[in-house]
Amino acid sequence: MRFGRGAAVLGCAAGLFVAACGSPPSTGGGDGGRQANPKPEGKAMPTCPVKALDKVTGPVTVDVWYGGLGGSPEGVLKDMAKRFNASQDKVKVEVNKQGASYQEVLRKYEGASATPKQLPQIVYLEDRALGELVDKGQVMPAEACMKADGYDVKQIDPVARTSFSVDGVLYPGYMNVSTPVIYYNKIHFKEAGLDPEAPPKTFADIERIAKVLKQKGVSEEPLSFKSDSWFFTTWLSGMGVESVNNDNGRSAPPTKATFDTPEARKILTELQKMRKEGLVATYPVTEGSIDHYLALVQEKSSMLVETSTASSTIRDFLGGKLDAEAVGLGFSKAQIDKATRLVPGAGMLPGPEQAGQVYASGGAFYMLNTSSDAEQAGAWAFLKFMLEPENAIRWHTQAGYLPVVKEAQSSPEVENFWKTDVAGVMLKNAVEQLEDADPDRPGPLMGPYTAFTERMDAMLYDVMGPNPKDPAKALSSAQSDVDEILKKYND
């Protein structure tokens, strides 16, 4: 589950810049951040000490900090560590939860980063933290370890690889990739006379379907929508619009915001129109909140835009009440007579013009360079274990993350999962839209992503909330504030 990224704390955007809004200090064992004009061939990689374990006389402890994982995904991580520990005797992995959300882990990391001895060997954070981590100079690029250990980086999905790379170098050792999708209640579609196998593909489809659901009295506010800027930047990227300059921060650290465009105004205007028509229930981004999920479960809404990883959450919630046939193409009117009133379906992320235009997002495991060579080698050994196809398959089939190892993508076990598991049926569309994604259109990359996200979340809620603001004015104000955030960070 992609937990909320916090309420709209606008200290940076309003000019009340705290220390965290400035460029972070470098306290790692590697280079201190990105070059202003990186070389086209990519950033020079440090040497990864993969052979250091050969010299140890006892087990090396590898501490993994994580958050943002609950339920099945958390169970997969704990089981992964247990099986790895049992498979060898040189490394002992300990997984330690630092909070329920990614934000809590990031805050814990930021608080300890100035004192490297307090840091773990691996930290699990979402993709949005990539820029800050690299700027601090405390991450050992996993690609350096792959190169030193003979692992072919091309075994990793190219869309995921691009999204999690900086200046041509892949940083995390494993990525739990997710993308936004739309979930919907097939029972509601059936009761409204809609095709339960035809989820909306565009904003126009959402509006048309929502009007029918509302007019038929099936749901009060048919679309449940969390004002998460992740959706907004994904839609922009799909339309070829960059959120910040310098190729969305990919060719060099960004210095200006670029999202205030006709395309952005079109997105916000169409969403706000549906909100004013009473077709959308808007929820602010708040850490740990599940109100937008409850709207679907409690039948206030019939559709929900959320992370593809929620498929496993929904499956677990249903507790075996439905099988894959019911959730898949086998749905029929007879399902309405079952104990549950929720028969979930899932479709590609609807867009302003077409569905499925996404980039790779999600969580990632980063190795820190602040430990001894043996500890860094132990961290790589654990992440290399995750990259084994068998374990990549577990992250997909048990935790709901999209498969990023090519051999796992083509596995018969995965093919069967898409046909026979409730979560698998719902995940298939997310897998397909990731396969079709353009590797040359990754999401934004920047150091002050937390401040950027908080400002953009607030802008989206300003437009979609109870007191809707003019989209053009909201965009203009947000762009000015993000310019200031970037300026402060880069100074």
Secondary structure per residue as TSV (DSSP state, phi and psi in degrees):
chain	resnum	aa	ss	phi	psi
A	1	M	-	360.0	135.7
A	2	R	-	-90.3	93.6
A	3	F	-	-67.1	155.8
A	4	G	-	-57.4	152.8
A	5	R	-	-102.8	26.2
A	6	G	-	98.2	157.4
A	7	A	S	-68.1	167.0
A	8	A	-	-76.0	90.6
A	9	V	-	-92.4	109.8
A	10	L	-	-105.7	25.6
A	11	G	T	-55.5	-45.6
A	12	C	T	-66.3	-47.9
A	13	A	T	-64.8	-31.0
A	14	A	T	-83.5	-3.3
A	15	G	T	99.2	-2.8
A	16	L	-	-90.2	65.9
A	17	F	-	-71.6	119.5
A	18	V	-	-89.9	173.4
A	19	A	G	-59.1	-34.1
A	20	A	G	-65.8	-19.0
A	21	C	G	-79.5	-17.2
A	22	G	S	-83.1	171.4
A	23	S	-	-62.4	132.0
A	24	P	-	-73.7	153.3
A	25	P	-	-72.9	156.6
A	26	S	-	-100.5	116.5
A	27	T	-	-129.4	16.6
A	28	G	S	-93.4	-175.4
A	29	G	S	-92.1	1.6
A	30	G	S	-117.5	-155.9
A	31	D	-	-68.7	148.1
A	32	G	-	-90.2	73.1
A	33	G	S	93.4	-173.9
A	34	R	-	-84.0	156.2
A	35	Q	-	-80.9	148.5
A	36	A	S	-64.7	-33.9
A	37	N	S	-131.4	78.2
A	38	P	-	-62.5	152.8
A	39	K	-	-69.1	144.1
A	40	P	T	-57.3	-33.3
A	41	E	T	-77.9	-1.0
A	42	G	-	106.0	164.2
A	43	K	-	-72.1	138.6
A	44	A	-	-63.0	134.9
A	45	M	-	-93.9	144.1
A	46	P	-	-73.5	170.7
A	47	T	-	-86.1	125.4
A	48	C	-	-91.3	126.4
A	49	P	-	-81.1	59.8
A	50	V	G	-64.9	-22.7
A	51	K	G	-88.3	-1.8
A	52	A	G	-62.8	-25.7
A	53	L	G	-67.6	-20.5
A	54	D	G	-62.7	-22.8
A	55	K	G	-98.5	-6.1
A	56	V	-	-77.2	148.4
A	57	T	S	-105.6	-12.7
A	58	G	S	-143.5	169.9
A	59	P	-	-63.6	137.9
A	60	V	E	-93.0	134.1
A	61	T	E	-90.3	129.4
A	62	V	E	-115.1	115.7
A	63	D	E	-92.6	128.3
A	64	V	E	-114.1	118.1
A	65	W	E	-92.3	134.4
A	66	Y	E	-147.7	163.8
A	67	G	-	-165.7	178.4
A	68	G	S	74.8	6.5
A	69	L	-	-122.2	131.5
A	70	G	-	-146.6	167.3
A	71	G	H	59.4	-133.9
A	72	S	H	-58.6	-45.2
A	73	P	H	-58.4	-41.1
A	74	E	H	-64.4	-39.2
A	75	G	H	-63.0	-37.6
A	76	V	H	-63.8	-43.6
A	77	L	H	-61.7	-46.5
A	78	K	H	-63.3	-40.7
A	79	D	H	-67.6	-36.4
A	80	M	H	-59.9	-45.9
A	81	A	H	-64.9	-41.6
A	82	K	H	-62.4	-45.1
A	83	R	H	-69.6	-37.2
A	84	F	H	-63.4	-45.2
A	85	N	H	-60.7	-36.4
A	86	A	H	-75.4	-17.9
A	87	S	H	-84.6	-12.9
A	88	Q	-	-158.7	173.0
A	89	D	S	-125.5	12.7
A	90	K	S	-98.4	-19.8
A	91	V	E	-133.1	135.2
A	92	K	E	-117.8	115.3
A	93	V	E	-92.5	131.6
A	94	E	E	-120.8	122.8
A	95	V	E	-100.1	127.1
A	96	N	E	-128.2	115.6
A	97	K	E	-73.6	129.9
A	98	Q	-	-108.0	4.8
A	99	G	-	153.6	170.9
A	100	A	S	-77.9	-23.7
A	101	S	S	-120.7	163.0
A	102	Y	H	-58.7	-38.6
A	103	Q	H	-60.5	-39.8
A	104	E	H	-64.7	-39.5
A	105	V	H	-66.8	-42.1
A	106	L	H	-61.7	-42.4
A	107	R	H	-63.9	-39.3
A	108	K	H	-64.1	-42.6
A	109	Y	H	-63.3	-46.4
A	110	E	H	-61.0	-37.8
A	111	G	H	-67.5	-28.9
A	112	A	H	-98.9	-11.4
A	113	S	T	-63.3	-27.9
A	114	A	T	-75.4	-12.9
A	115	T	S	-123.7	82.3
A	116	P	G	-51.6	-30.2
A	117	K	G	-65.3	-17.9
A	118	Q	G	-85.8	-7.8
A	119	L	S	-85.1	154.5
A	120	P	-	-79.9	-179.3
A	121	Q	S	-87.1	-27.9
A	122	I	E	-134.8	137.5
A	123	V	E	-127.4	135.2
A	124	Y	E	-102.6	115.1
A	125	L	E	-138.2	163.3
A	126	E	E	-76.7	168.0
A	127	D	G	-57.8	-29.1
A	128	R	G	-65.8	-19.1
A	129	A	G	-84.9	-5.7
A	130	L	H	-55.8	-48.7
A	131	G	H	-60.6	-45.0
A	132	E	H	-64.2	-42.3
A	133	L	H	-61.4	-44.1
A	134	V	H	-66.4	-40.5
A	135	D	H	-64.2	-30.1
A	136	K	H	-73.5	-17.2
A	137	G	T	71.4	25.1
A	138	Q	-	-110.6	9.4
A	139	V	E	-109.3	131.1
A	140	M	E	-83.4	114.3
A	141	P	-	-58.7	125.9
A	142	A	H	-61.3	-29.8
A	143	E	H	-63.0	-30.4
A	144	A	H	-63.9	-39.2
A	145	C	H	-71.6	-38.3
A	146	M	H	-61.0	-44.0
A	147	K	H	-63.3	-43.8
A	148	A	H	-68.9	-26.2
A	149	D	H	-104.8	3.1
A	150	G	T	77.2	20.6
A	151	Y	-	-89.0	128.3
A	152	D	-	-79.1	110.3
A	153	V	G	-62.4	-20.6
A	154	K	G	-73.2	-5.1
A	155	Q	G	-72.8	-11.0
A	156	I	B	-96.1	139.7
A	157	D	-	-48.9	130.9
A	158	P	H	-64.1	-32.5
A	159	V	H	-67.7	-44.1
A	160	A	H	-65.1	-41.0
A	161	R	H	-61.2	-44.4
A	162	T	H	-65.9	-43.8
A	163	S	H	-62.4	-34.0
A	164	F	T	-103.2	17.2
A	165	S	E	-105.1	151.4
A	166	V	E	-128.5	124.0
A	167	D	T	52.7	40.8
A	168	G	T	81.6	7.8
A	169	V	E	-120.2	129.1
A	170	L	E	-78.9	128.5
A	171	Y	-	-97.1	-53.2
A	172	P	-	-74.4	154.1
A	173	G	S	-85.4	-24.8
A	174	Y	E	-150.4	144.2
A	175	M	E	-123.0	125.4
A	176	N	E	-91.7	86.6
A	177	V	E	-80.3	139.4
A	178	S	E	-140.8	162.4
A	179	T	-	-139.8	159.1
A	180	P	E	-72.2	145.2
A	181	V	E	-140.0	177.2
A	182	I	E	-114.3	130.2
A	183	Y	E	-102.7	149.5
A	184	Y	E	-151.3	157.5
A	185	N	E	-94.2	111.6
A	186	K	H	-64.3	-30.9
A	187	I	H	-61.6	-45.0
A	188	H	H	-62.1	-42.6
A	189	F	H	-60.7	-43.7
A	190	K	H	-64.4	-43.3
A	191	E	H	-66.4	-27.3
A	192	A	T	-90.0	2.2
A	193	G	T	79.4	18.9
A	194	L	-	-97.0	156.5
A	195	D	-	-72.6	115.2
A	196	P	T	-70.1	-7.4
A	197	E	T	-106.3	15.8
A	198	A	-	-128.1	78.4
A	199	P	-	-68.0	158.6
A	200	P	-	-65.3	145.0
A	201	K	-	-111.1	-21.3
A	202	T	B	-134.1	169.8
A	203	F	H	-59.5	-38.3
A	204	A	H	-62.0	-38.8
A	205	D	H	-64.4	-42.8
A	206	I	H	-58.8	-46.4
A	207	E	H	-63.2	-44.9
A	208	R	H	-61.7	-48.5
A	209	I	H	-65.5	-42.1
A	210	A	H	-62.5	-38.8
A	211	K	H	-62.9	-40.9
A	212	V	H	-65.4	-45.9
A	213	L	H	-60.4	-39.8
A	214	K	H	-72.8	-44.6
A	215	Q	H	-63.8	-34.2
A	216	K	T	-82.0	-1.9
A	217	G	T	72.1	21.0
A	218	V	S	-78.1	-42.5
A	219	S	-	-142.7	146.0
A	220	E	S	-70.8	-50.3
A	221	E	S	-129.3	94.1
A	222	P	S	-57.7	-31.4
A	223	L	E	-107.7	122.4
A	224	S	E	-91.7	123.4
A	225	F	E	-134.4	117.5
A	226	K	E	-87.7	132.4
A	227	S	-	-78.8	62.3
A	228	D	-	-93.6	122.1
A	229	S	H	-65.4	-15.0
A	230	W	H	-55.8	-43.5
A	231	F	H	-64.7	-42.1
A	232	F	H	-64.0	-48.0
A	233	T	H	-67.6	-29.9
A	234	T	H	-66.6	-45.3
A	235	W	H	-61.8	-42.2
A	236	L	H	-61.0	-47.9
A	237	S	H	-59.1	-40.0
A	238	G	H	-62.5	-26.7
A	239	M	T	-94.2	6.9
A	240	G	T	80.3	18.6
A	241	V	-	-104.0	129.3
A	242	E	-	-91.2	143.2
A	243	S	S	-78.1	-30.3
A	244	V	B	-137.3	165.8
A	245	N	H	-77.3	-172.9
A	246	N	H	56.4	51.3
A	247	D	H	55.8	49.6
A	248	N	H	63.8	29.1
A	249	G	H	81.0	9.2
A	250	R	T	-89.7	-33.4
A	251	S	S	-86.9	-22.1
A	252	A	S	-166.7	159.8
A	253	P	-	-55.8	134.2
A	254	P	-	-71.0	150.2
A	255	T	-	-123.1	-13.9
A	256	K	S	-142.7	148.3
A	257	A	B	-83.0	146.8
A	258	T	-	-134.9	15.3
A	259	F	-	-83.9	-13.8
A	260	D	-	-76.6	87.8
A	261	T	S	-135.1	166.5
A	262	P	H	-57.3	-36.2
A	263	E	H	-64.5	-42.0
A	264	A	H	-65.5	-40.7
A	265	R	H	-64.7	-36.3
A	266	K	H	-63.9	-45.3
A	267	I	H	-58.3	-50.8
A	268	L	H	-69.3	-37.3
A	269	T	H	-64.5	-42.8
A	270	E	H	-68.5	-40.2
A	271	L	H	-64.9	-43.5
A	272	Q	H	-65.2	-36.5
A	273	K	H	-58.4	-45.0
A	274	M	H	-66.1	-35.8
A	275	R	H	-63.2	-44.4
A	276	K	H	-68.8	-24.8
A	277	E	T	-81.9	0.3
A	278	G	T	76.6	23.1
A	279	L	-	-97.2	-10.3
A	280	V	E	-128.6	132.5
A	281	A	E	-101.1	116.7
A	282	T	E	-99.4	136.7
A	283	Y	E	-125.6	135.9
A	284	P	-	-72.5	158.8
A	285	V	-	-78.4	113.7
A	286	T	-	-135.7	131.4
A	287	E	T	-53.5	126.4
A	288	G	T	79.7	-4.4
A	289	S	-	-72.9	138.9
A	290	I	-	-123.3	18.8
A	291	D	H	-57.9	-36.5
A	292	H	H	-69.0	-31.5
A	293	Y	H	-68.9	-43.7
A	294	L	H	-61.8	-31.1
A	295	A	H	-59.9	-36.6
A	296	L	H	-75.3	-46.1
A	297	V	H	-63.6	-39.3
A	298	Q	T	-88.7	6.8
A	299	E	T	69.0	17.0
A	300	K	S	-70.2	-33.4
A	301	S	-	-124.8	161.9
A	302	S	S	-114.4	-15.4
A	303	M	E	-134.9	151.4
A	304	L	E	-147.8	128.3
A	305	V	E	-92.4	122.3
A	306	E	E	-159.2	-178.9
A	307	T	E	-68.5	147.1
A	308	S	T	-61.1	-26.7
A	309	T	T	-64.8	-21.0
A	310	A	H	-63.5	-12.6
A	311	S	H	-57.4	-41.8
A	312	S	H	-71.3	-33.5
A	313	T	H	-63.8	-44.9
A	314	I	H	-65.0	-42.3
A	315	R	H	-58.6	-46.6
A	316	D	H	-65.6	-35.9
A	317	F	H	-63.1	-40.6
A	318	L	H	-68.2	-22.5
A	319	G	T	58.7	37.0
A	320	G	T	81.4	9.2
A	321	K	S	-70.4	-24.2
A	322	L	S	-125.5	152.4
A	323	D	-	-107.9	177.0
A	324	A	H	-63.3	-32.3
A	325	E	H	-63.7	-40.3
A	326	A	H	-66.2	-40.6
A	327	V	H	-77.0	-28.7
A	328	G	T	-88.2	-148.8
A	329	L	T	-71.4	-6.0
A	330	G	T	-83.8	4.1
A	331	F	-	-61.8	137.1
A	332	S	-	-143.1	173.5
A	333	K	G	-59.4	-25.2
A	334	A	G	-61.8	-22.7
A	335	Q	G	-64.2	-25.9
A	336	I	G	-63.0	-23.9
A	337	D	G	-84.6	-3.5
A	338	K	S	-73.5	168.5
A	339	A	S	-63.9	-34.5
A	340	T	-	-89.4	149.4
A	341	R	S	-100.2	6.3
A	342	L	-	-118.8	113.5
A	343	V	-	-115.8	99.7
A	344	P	E	-78.7	142.5
A	345	G	E	-124.1	165.4
A	346	A	E	-143.7	144.4
A	347	G	E	-136.3	167.6
A	348	M	E	-59.2	155.0
A	349	L	-	-59.4	117.3
A	350	P	-	-64.8	143.7
A	351	G	B	-123.2	174.9
A	352	P	S	-57.1	-33.9
A	353	E	S	-124.5	-32.2
A	354	Q	S	-155.3	166.1
A	355	A	S	-93.1	158.8
A	356	G	-	83.3	13.2
A	357	Q	-	-91.8	97.5
A	358	V	-	-133.7	171.9
A	359	Y	-	-129.4	164.3
A	360	A	-	-72.9	128.6
A	361	S	E	-130.1	-170.6
A	362	G	E	118.6	-161.7
A	363	G	E	-98.6	161.6
A	364	A	E	-150.8	150.5
A	365	F	E	-99.3	115.1
A	366	Y	E	-106.7	132.6
A	367	M	E	-87.2	130.6
A	368	L	E	-92.8	147.6
A	369	N	S	-97.3	16.4
A	370	T	S	-92.7	3.0
A	371	S	S	-106.2	-179.8
A	372	S	-	-68.4	163.9
A	373	D	H	-58.4	-41.3
A	374	A	H	-64.7	-39.6
A	375	E	H	-67.9	-38.4
A	376	Q	H	-65.7	-39.9
A	377	A	H	-64.0	-38.2
A	378	G	H	-65.5	-39.0
A	379	A	H	-62.6	-43.8
A	380	W	H	-64.1	-39.2
A	381	A	H	-59.1	-39.9
A	382	F	H	-68.8	-42.0
A	383	L	H	-70.8	-33.4
A	384	K	H	-63.5	-36.0
A	385	F	H	-61.2	-42.3
A	386	M	H	-61.3	-34.3
A	387	L	H	-74.1	-12.1
A	388	E	S	-61.1	135.3
A	389	P	H	-49.4	-40.5
A	390	E	H	-57.5	-39.8
A	391	N	H	-81.9	-33.1
A	392	A	H	-62.1	-36.3
A	393	I	H	-64.3	-40.6
A	394	R	H	-61.3	-43.1
A	395	W	H	-59.3	-32.5
A	396	H	H	-80.9	-53.2
A	397	T	H	-77.8	-28.5
A	398	Q	T	-101.4	-28.8
A	399	A	T	-110.1	-14.8
A	400	G	-	88.3	8.0
A	401	Y	-	-84.9	153.6
A	402	L	B	-77.5	142.1
A	403	P	-	-70.3	128.8
A	404	V	-	-110.8	-11.9
A	405	V	B	-92.9	124.5
A	406	K	H	-56.9	-40.2
A	407	E	H	-64.0	-32.6
A	408	A	H	-71.0	-35.7
A	409	Q	H	-60.8	-33.1
A	410	S	T	-99.8	12.0
A	411	S	-	-71.0	137.4
A	412	P	H	-58.2	-33.0
A	413	E	H	-62.6	-39.9
A	414	V	H	-69.7	-42.1
A	415	E	H	-58.6	-41.4
A	416	N	H	-67.5	-37.8
A	417	F	H	-58.8	-40.4
A	418	W	H	-66.2	-20.5
A	419	K	H	-100.3	-28.9
A	420	T	H	-115.9	-7.9
A	421	D	-	-112.4	140.1
A	422	V	H	-56.1	-48.0
A	423	A	H	-66.8	-37.6
A	424	G	H	-62.3	-41.5
A	425	V	H	-59.9	-42.9
A	426	M	H	-72.2	-29.8
A	427	L	H	-77.1	-20.2
A	428	K	H	-56.2	-41.4
A	429	N	H	-64.4	-37.6
A	430	A	H	-65.5	-39.2
A	431	V	H	-62.2	-44.3
A	432	E	H	-66.8	-38.9
A	433	Q	H	-71.8	-28.7
A	434	L	H	-70.1	-39.3
A	435	E	H	-60.8	-34.5
A	436	D	T	-87.5	-6.3
A	437	A	S	-67.0	152.2
A	438	D	-	-88.4	116.2
A	439	P	T	-60.2	-21.2
A	440	D	T	-86.5	6.8
A	441	R	-	-125.6	60.8
A	442	P	-	-74.5	169.1
A	443	G	-	-72.9	178.0
A	444	P	-	-64.5	148.7
A	445	L	-	-129.8	124.2
A	446	M	-	-161.7	157.0
A	447	G	T	-68.8	-48.8
A	448	P	T	-86.7	49.0
A	449	Y	H	-66.8	-31.2
A	450	T	H	-62.4	-48.0
A	451	A	H	-64.8	-40.1
A	452	F	H	-59.9	-47.9
A	453	T	H	-62.0	-45.1
A	454	E	H	-62.3	-40.2
A	455	R	H	-68.9	-39.4
A	456	M	H	-72.7	-37.1
A	457	D	H	-59.0	-44.0
A	458	A	H	-64.7	-40.5
A	459	M	H	-61.1	-44.3
A	460	L	H	-65.2	-39.3
A	461	Y	H	-70.9	-33.0
A	462	D	H	-58.9	-37.4
A	463	V	H	-80.8	-34.2
A	464	M	H	-107.0	-4.1
A	465	G	S	-82.0	-166.2
A	466	P	S	-68.1	-22.5
A	467	N	S	-123.1	73.1
A	468	P	-	-61.2	132.8
A	469	K	-	-97.5	160.7
A	470	D	-	-61.5	125.8
A	471	P	H	-56.6	-41.9
A	472	A	H	-63.4	-43.6
A	473	K	H	-68.5	-39.0
A	474	A	H	-64.0	-41.6
A	475	L	H	-65.2	-45.1
A	476	S	H	-60.6	-44.5
A	477	S	H	-64.5	-43.8
A	478	A	H	-64.7	-39.7
A	479	Q	H	-64.2	-41.2
A	480	S	H	-62.0	-41.7
A	481	D	H	-66.6	-40.5
A	482	V	H	-67.3	-36.1
A	483	D	H	-55.9	-43.0
A	484	E	H	-67.9	-38.6
A	485	I	H	-60.4	-46.2
A	486	L	H	-66.1	-41.6
A	487	K	H	-61.0	-47.1
A	488	K	H	-61.9	-41.8
A	489	Y	H	-65.7	-40.2
A	490	N	H	-80.1	-19.4
A	491	D	-	-68.6	360.0
